Each structure stands twice: as C-alpha cells, then as structure tokens.
C-alpha cells in the first residue's frame, strides 16, 4: 500500500471531541497521531464513513480548543473492545494547530506529568 501523506505524522495523545453528523451529539475520542492535513483517533462512538466531522482538540497549552473539520477517510476496528481507529483528512490544513501539537510533544518530553 502506498503512503500518500505529504506531511509527517506526529504520534501524540490529545483528547478530542467531535460532533456526530447524524444526530448532532458530541462524542469523545483520543488522537493517536496528527499531521498538518490529517488526524487519526480512537473512539467507541458511531461515525459514518465519508461524512464531514467537526472536531475540537483539547490541547493542554492554556488556549482555546483547536477547532478543525475533516472528512472520514477510513475506519478500522481496534483489537480490544468496541473501539475503532478513525482516519480523518482535514478540509483546511491547520498549520498553527500543528505548531501547538509540536509544542505539546516537546513539553511532554520535558514534563511527563502533562500526559
């Protein structure tokens, strides 16, 4: 399988909330990795394929949550429980958000109690 990514993925766990496009409810998830144009997260909530999701990354850097929107590209079941991995292609790349993610990643190295 060819990897079509243009940007490197950053493995980081960040709380994420998303709005279910079918009923408008808010569900929770946790990122596995982030790039400038995509997010992979794990959730137990229902997500329909090929729908746009509004999401909020709760980056612990004392700023407002980072709001992003993207299309569900793929869904894979996790090995345990009813969790699934979800791949999102961001509609508008948020490079400033990627910078905040890099800040978090560096600070987690320096201060492990932020995890």
C-alpha positions as CSV (number, residue, x, y, z in Angstrom):
1,X,0.0,0.0,0.0
2,X,1.4,3.4,-1.0
3,X,1.6,6.1,1.7
4,X,0.2,9.3,0.1
5,X,0.9,11.6,3.0
6,X,2.7,14.9,2.3
7,X,3.3,15.7,6.0
8,X,4.9,13.7,8.7
9,X,2.7,12.2,11.4
10,X,3.3,13.1,15.0
11,X,2.4,10.4,17.5
12,X,0.7,12.3,20.3
13,X,-2.3,11.5,22.5
14,X,-4.7,14.5,22.8
15,X,-8.3,14.5,24.0
16,X,-10.6,15.1,21.0
17,X,-14.3,15.9,20.9
18,X,-16.4,15.5,17.7
19,X,-19.9,16.3,16.6
20,X,-21.8,13.3,15.3
21,X,-23.1,14.3,11.8
22,X,-26.2,12.1,12.1
23,X,-27.6,13.4,15.4
24,X,-25.5,16.4,16.4
25,X,-24.4,14.8,19.7
26,X,-20.9,15.3,20.9
27,X,-18.7,12.2,21.4
28,X,-15.2,11.9,22.8
29,X,-12.0,10.3,21.4
30,X,-8.2,10.4,21.7
31,X,-5.8,11.1,19.0
32,X,-3.1,8.6,18.0
33,X,-1.3,10.8,15.6
34,X,-1.7,14.1,13.8
35,X,-0.3,15.7,10.7
36,X,-0.8,19.0,9.0
37,X,-3.6,17.5,6.9
38,X,-4.9,14.6,8.9
39,X,-5.8,13.1,12.2
40,X,-6.0,9.5,13.4
41,X,-8.1,8.9,16.6
42,X,-9.7,6.2,18.6
43,X,-13.3,6.2,19.8
44,X,-16.1,3.9,20.7
45,X,-18.7,6.3,19.3
46,X,-20.5,5.7,16.0
47,X,-19.1,7.5,12.9
48,X,-20.4,7.1,9.4
49,X,-18.0,6.9,6.5
50,X,-17.4,9.7,4.1
51,X,-19.1,12.3,6.3
52,X,-17.6,15.6,7.5
53,X,-16.8,15.8,11.2
54,X,-16.4,19.0,13.3
55,X,-13.8,18.3,15.9
56,X,-12.1,20.1,18.8
57,X,-8.6,19.2,20.0
58,X,-8.2,19.9,23.7
59,X,-4.5,20.8,23.6
60,X,-3.3,21.4,27.2
61,X,-1.5,24.6,26.3
62,X,-3.8,27.1,28.1
63,X,-5.5,28.2,24.9
64,X,-9.0,27.5,23.4
65,X,-9.6,24.1,21.9
66,X,-8.4,23.9,18.3
67,X,-11.4,23.6,16.0
68,X,-10.9,21.5,12.9
69,X,-13.1,19.9,10.3
70,X,-12.4,16.9,8.1
71,X,-13.8,14.0,6.1
72,X,-13.8,10.5,7.4
73,X,-11.3,8.6,5.1
74,X,-11.2,5.2,6.8
75,X,-12.4,3.3,9.9
76,X,-10.7,0.2,11.4
77,X,-11.7,-1.9,14.4
78,X,-9.4,-1.9,17.4
79,X,-8.3,-5.3,18.7
80,X,-10.0,-4.7,22.1
81,X,-13.5,-3.7,23.0
82,X,-15.8,-1.9,20.6
83,X,-13.2,0.8,19.8
84,X,-12.2,1.8,16.3
85,X,-9.5,3.9,14.7
86,X,-10.7,6.7,12.5
87,X,-8.7,8.4,9.8
88,X,-9.6,12.0,9.0
89,X,-8.5,14.1,6.1
90,X,-8.6,17.7,7.2
91,X,-10.5,20.0,4.9
92,X,-8.5,23.1,5.8
93,X,-5.0,22.4,7.0
94,X,-4.3,24.0,10.4
95,X,-0.6,24.5,10.5
96,X,-0.9,26.7,13.6
97,X,-2.6,23.8,15.3
98,X,0.3,21.5,14.2
99,X,2.7,24.0,15.8
100,X,0.7,23.7,19.1
101,X,0.9,19.9,18.8
102,X,4.6,20.1,18.4
103,X,4.8,22.4,21.4
104,X,2.9,19.9,23.4
105,X,5.0,17.0,22.2
106,X,8.2,18.8,23.2
107,X,6.8,19.7,26.6
108,X,5.7,16.2,27.3
109,X,9.3,15.1,27.0
110,X,10.4,17.8,29.4
111,X,7.5,17.4,31.8
112,X,6.0,13.8,31.7
113,X,3.2,14.8,34.2
114,X,1.4,16.6,31.4
115,X,0.3,13.3,29.9
